[in-house]
């Protein structure tokens, strides 16, 4: 029996405060995400998934706190998903179907190591 490993898919995209999707576009995105997640569920490979809001605070090494989320290279972390896969390449193949890619975003696949 092959031991499946856990991999985290990190979803990044460039927020655009000047663009608000229409209701039709929002419904289409929800359907795309539902199909993407549903396909992984059907394969019994989904462990968890989370969408992140734009509300947040950052804490720095000197214990100072700032309002807002981290944006680097114009992208922010929009959410994550933990999946089971035999290899990182299998997890990458799952990630290639992610709707965030249709929005110009990226998916980073990382192996999860126990602490």
N, C-alpha and C positions, 0 to 999 in steps of 0.2 A: 504494500500500500504506500502511495506517495504522500509524504507529509506536506500539507498545504501551509503556506506562510501568510502572514498578514502584511498588507501593503496599504499605505495611505496615498490617496490621490488628493492633491492640493489644487484647488481651482482658483486661478488668478485672472483678473481682467482689469481693464482701464475704465474707471468710473467716468461717466459723462454727465455732469450736472446740467448741461444745456439741452439734453435730449430726454424726453419722457416717452417711453413706448406707449403705443395705443393699446386699447383693451384687446383688440384682435391679436396684436403682436405678443402681448402678455399671455394670452390664452395659448398661442402657438408655442411660446417658450415653455409654459407649464406642461404642455403635452409632450414636447421633446424631452424635457427632464423626466417626466413620468415614464416615458418609454425607455429611456436610458437606464434609470434606476430599476424599473420593472424587469428589464432583461437580466440584470445582474441578480435580482431577487429570484427569478425563475431558475437560474443556474445554481441557486443556494450558495452564492459567494459574497453576499452583502453582510457586513457586520454592523455598520452604522454609517449615517451620513448627517451632515449638519450644514445649514446655511448660516452665514454670519451677517449681522446687521451692520449699519454704518455707525452705530453708536459705540463708543469705546474710549478707553483711556490708555495711555502708555506710561509705564513706570521705568525709570532709568536707574543706572547703577548708583547714582548719588541720591536715590530715593525721591527725586523730583517726579512730579506727575503732570502730564499734559493731556488736554482734551483732544479727542480725535483718534483716528486709526492710522496705522502705518501705511504709507504709500511710497514705493520705491520703483524707480524707472516707470513712473506713471501708472503702476499696477498695484492693486491691493488684493489681499486674500479674501475670496468670496465665500469659501466653504471648504469642506473636506468630505472624504468618503473613505471608509476602511473596508477593504475587500480581502477575500481569501483567494490565493492563486498558487499554482505550483512553482512559478518563477516570476521574476520581475518582468520578463518579456510577455508573459501571459497577462499580467496586470496592465502593461502598456497597451496591449491589444484592446483590452476593455476600455481604457482611457481614450483611445482613438475615436470612440463613438460619443464622446461627451459633448453636449450642446454648447458648452462654454467656448469651444473651438469655433463654432459658427459665429460667435460674437467677437472674434478676434482675440479671445483670451488664451490662456495656456493651462495645461495640466502637468503638474510635476508628480512623478511616481516615486515614492520612497519606501524602502523596507522598514518595518517597525521592529525595533529591538527592545526586549524587555529590560526594565530598569532594575 
